[in-house]
Amino acid sequence: MTKALLVSRLCQLMDEDVSIRQEHMAMAENICQTGDMTCERLCNTAWTRRGFLEAVRMILSEKNTLFESLIGKLHDTPRLSAMLKTLLFTGRTFSYSADESVIDMAAMFGFIQNRNGTVAIANRIFEMRLYNYYLSQDEIQESDIVKASLREKSQFIVDGRLNMRRILEKFVVHFTDIYGGRNEKFLEDEGRQYFLLYLKPIINGTGNYYIEARTRDLRRTDVIVDYGGEQYVIEMKIWHGEEYNKRGEQQLLSYLEDYHIQRGYMLSFCFNRNKKIGVHDIFIEGKAITEAIV
């Protein structure tokens, strides 16, 4: 039932809101002038991939009873909130047990599901909403890394496009300045969360991001960013040696092939004291990879 409600709301947003936005009206006008579509089909300009992503952005920013119920349960059940936050940001898995009251309650309300015997967020919309919720909590918003991102925001968007390389360059500088003295445990548990915290104010209100579930684990996480009709794939990983790094590059190449993208990005959190901090480009099999190391 929960999934049906989300699908219904997305369709409603595309039909009633996205279709009348100025950019879609301009698209419709252009189509009408070229004679490519009849007037009866102009409303369908919203029913495109870009229109769908706009509807997703809208639903993630609105208040409705479904999301209020989800967030309310997190407030009422700190154990559930702690479990979901750990699952999302660290990749740690939790065994699914219907006898565990917190898990049973979350499943009953449709917030989580049993995926091969482990707890999983029920759907990607809930997952993105939860990421936004945790990253937007007051105590996190006051962090220095968010303030640094907001100060630099104007240089990250050029002619409506993200300059992802510049984002990584500045993140490396700011993260090193603010957290460079922290221990290995901090990097492993918190590092990837702080990159999402840095990224969110930059794309907020215009773009979306989501975490690729197949790669979210204790060692690596792939982030897919949709912004201005373009997609950016960023692999965040904990450094576990050169051989593991090579495998990560090959996995990223596979994603670039799937998404028909020529350039991908890697962000490595390295514990090696002799590491070379910075950003560099490598070229493999006709694809470009920009790798940042902190």
C-alpha positions in Angstrom: 0.0 0.0 0.0 2.8 2.4 0.9 4.4 1.9 -2.6 1.1 2.5 -4.3 0.7 5.8 -2.4 4.1 7.0 -3.5 3.5 6.1 -7.1 0.1 7.8 -7.1 1.6 11.0 -5.6 4.4 11.0 -8.1 2.0 10.7 -11.0 -0.2 13.5 -9.5 2.8 15.8 -9.3 3.9 15.1 -12.8 0.4 15.7 -14.1 -0.6 18.7 -12.0 2.6 20.5 -11.1 5.5 19.5 -13.4 3.4 19.9 -16.5 2.8 23.6 -15.8 6.3 24.6 -14.8 7.8 27.2 -17.1 10.5 24.9 -18.5 8.0 22.4 -19.6 5.7 25.1 -21.0 8.6 26.4 -23.0 9.4 22.8 -24.3 5.7 22.4 -25.3 5.8 25.7 -27.1 8.9 24.8 -29.1 7.3 21.4 -30.0 4.2 23.1 -31.2 6.1 25.5 -33.4 8.1 22.7 -35.0 4.9 20.6 -35.6 6.4 17.5 -34.0 3.4 16.9 -31.7 -0.3 17.8 -31.7 -1.7 20.1 -29.1 -3.5 17.3 -27.4 -0.1 15.7 -26.6 1.6 18.8 -25.2 0.9 17.8 -21.6 3.0 14.7 -22.2 6.2 16.8 -22.1 6.1 16.3 -18.4 6.0 12.6 -18.7 9.7 12.2 -19.4 12.7 11.1 -17.4 13.5 14.8 -16.5 9.8 15.4 -15.6 9.9 12.3 -13.3 13.1 13.5 -11.6 11.5 16.9 -11.0 8.5 15.1 -9.4 10.9 13.1 -7.2 12.5 16.4 -6.1 9.1 17.8 -5.2 7.9 14.8 -3.2 11.2 14.8 -1.2 10.7 18.4 -0.2 7.0 18.3 0.7 5.2 17.5 3.9 2.6 14.7 3.7 1.0 12.3 6.2 3.1 9.4 4.9 6.5 11.1 5.6 5.2 12.6 8.8 4.3 9.1 10.0 7.8 7.9 9.1 9.6 10.7 10.9 7.2 10.5 13.8 8.1 6.8 14.4 11.8 7.8 14.4 11.2 10.3 17.1 9.2 7.9 19.1 11.6 5.0 18.7 15.2 6.0 19.0 16.4 2.4 18.5 14.7 2.3 15.1 16.3 5.6 14.2 19.7 4.5 15.3 19.5 1.3 13.3 18.4 3.0 10.1 21.0 5.7 10.4 23.8 3.1 10.8 22.4 1.1 7.9 22.3 4.1 5.6 25.7 5.7 6.4 28.0 2.8 7.3 26.6 -0.1 5.3 26.4 -2.3 8.3 23.7 -5.0 8.0 21.1 -6.1 10.5 19.4 -9.4 10.5 15.7 -9.3 9.8 13.6 -10.8 12.7 9.9 -10.5 12.9 10.2 -11.2 16.6 12.2 -8.0 17.2 9.5 -5.4 18.1 11.3 -2.4 16.4 11.7 -4.3 13.2 8.2 -5.7 13.3 6.7 -2.3 13.8 8.8 -0.7 11.0 7.8 -3.5 8.6 4.1 -3.3 9.5 4.1 0.4 8.5 5.9 -0.4 5.3 9.1 1.5 6.1 11.5 -1.5 5.8 11.5 -4.9 4.1 13.1 -8.3 4.4 15.8 -8.5 1.8 17.5 -11.8 1.8 17.3 -12.0 5.6 18.5 -8.5 6.3 16.8 -5.2 7.0 16.4 -2.9 4.0 14.7 0.4 3.5 11.4 -0.3 1.7 12.0 1.9 -1.3 14.3 4.5 -2.7 12.0 7.5 -2.0 12.0 6.6 1.7 15.7 6.1 1.6 16.4 9.5 0.1 13.9 11.2 2.5 15.8 9.5 5.4 19.2 10.7 4.1 17.8 14.2 3.9 16.3 14.0 7.4 19.5 12.8 9.0 21.7 15.3 7.1 19.3 18.1 8.0 19.2 17.7 11.7 20.0 20.9 13.5 23.2 19.7 15.2 24.6 18.5 11.8 23.6 21.6 10.0 25.8 23.6 12.3 28.9 21.7 11.3 31.9 23.4 9.8 31.8 21.3 6.7 28.3 22.5 5.8 29.4 26.1 6.3 32.4 25.6 4.1 30.2 24.1 1.3 27.8 27.1 1.5 30.7 29.6 1.3 32.0 27.9 -1.9 28.7 27.1 -3.5 28.8 29.7 -6.3 31.9 28.2 -7.9 30.5 24.7 -8.2 27.7 25.4 -10.7 28.7 26.9 -14.1 26.1 27.5 -16.8 23.6 25.2 -15.0 26.1 22.3 -14.8 27.9 20.8 -11.8 31.6 21.1 -11.7 32.1 17.8 -9.8 35.9 18.0 -10.1 35.9 21.3 -8.3 33.6 20.0 -5.6 36.0 17.2 -4.9 39.0 19.5 -4.9 37.4 21.8 -2.4 36.1 19.0 -0.3 39.6 17.5 0.0 40.9 20.9 1.3 38.0 21.5 3.7 37.9 18.0 5.0 41.6 17.9 5.6 41.6 21.3 7.4 38.6 20.4 9.6 39.0 16.7 10.3 42.6 15.9 9.2 43.7 15.1 12.8 40.9 12.6 13.4 41.6 8.9 13.8 41.0 6.0 11.5 37.7 5.0 13.2 36.3 8.5 12.4 37.2 8.2 8.8 35.6 4.8 8.4 32.4 5.6 10.3 31.9 9.3 9.4 33.9 10.2 6.3 31.3 9.3 3.6 28.5 11.0 5.7 30.5 14.2 5.6 30.8 14.2 1.9 27.0 13.8 1.5 26.7 16.7 4.0 29.1 18.8 1.8 27.2 17.9 -1.4 23.7 18.4 -0.2 23.6 22.2 0.0 25.2 22.4 -3.5 22.4 20.5 -5.3 19.6 21.2 -2.9 16.5 22.5 -4.6 17.6 21.6 -8.1 19.1 18.1 -8.1 18.7 14.8 -6.4 21.1 12.1 -5.3 20.7 8.5 -4.2 22.8 5.7 -3.0 23.2 2.6 -5.1 22.0 -0.2 -2.9 24.2 -2.9 -4.5 27.4 -1.2 -3.4 26.5 0.3 0.0 28.6 -1.7 2.4 31.4 -1.2 4.9 34.0 -0.5 2.3 32.4 1.4 -0.6 29.3 3.3 -1.6 28.3 4.6 -5.0 26.4 7.9 -5.1 24.4 8.8 -8.2 23.7 12.5 -8.6 21.0 13.9 -11.0 21.5 17.6 -11.8 20.3 19.6 -14.7 19.5 16.5 -16.8 23.0 15.0 -16.3 24.1 12.2 -14.1 27.3 12.0 -12.1 28.6 8.7 -10.5 30.8 9.1 -7.4 32.3 6.1 -5.7 33.2 6.7 -2.1 35.4 4.1 -0.5 37.7 3.3 2.3 41.2 2.6 1.1 42.2 -1.0 1.5 45.3 -1.3 -0.6 46.2 -0.8 -4.3 44.6 -4.1 -5.5 41.3 -3.2 -3.9 41.5 0.2 -5.5 42.0 -1.3 -8.9 38.8 -3.4 -8.4 37.0 -0.2 -7.5 38.1 1.4 -10.7 36.8 -1.5 -12.7 33.5 -1.4 -10.9 33.2 2.3 -11.6 33.9 1.7 -15.2 31.0 -0.8 -15.3 28.7 1.8 -13.9 29.8 4.4 -16.4 29.0 1.9 -19.1 25.6 1.3 -17.7 24.8 5.0 -17.4 26.4 5.9 -20.8 28.7 8.4 -19.1 32.3 9.1 -20.1 33.6 10.4 -16.8 33.3 9.1 -13.2 34.5 10.1 -9.8 36.2 8.4 -6.9 36.6 9.6 -3.3 39.0 7.6 -1.2 39.3 7.9 2.5 42.9 6.6 3.1 44.4 5.7 6.5 48.0 5.5 5.2 50.0 8.2 6.8 52.1 8.6 3.7 49.1 9.1 1.5 49.2 11.8 -1.2 46.2 14.0 -0.6 44.7 15.6 -3.7 42.8 15.1 -6.9 44.1 13.5 -10.1 42.7 12.1 -13.4 43.3 8.7 -14.8 42.1 7.2 -18.1 41.1 3.6 -18.5 39.4 1.9 -21.4 38.4 5.1 -23.0 36.8 6.5 -19.8 38.0 9.2 -17.5 38.1 8.9 -13.7 38.7 11.8 -11.4 40.0 10.5 -8.1 40.2 12.4 -4.8 42.1 11.1 -1.8 41.7 12.4 1.7 
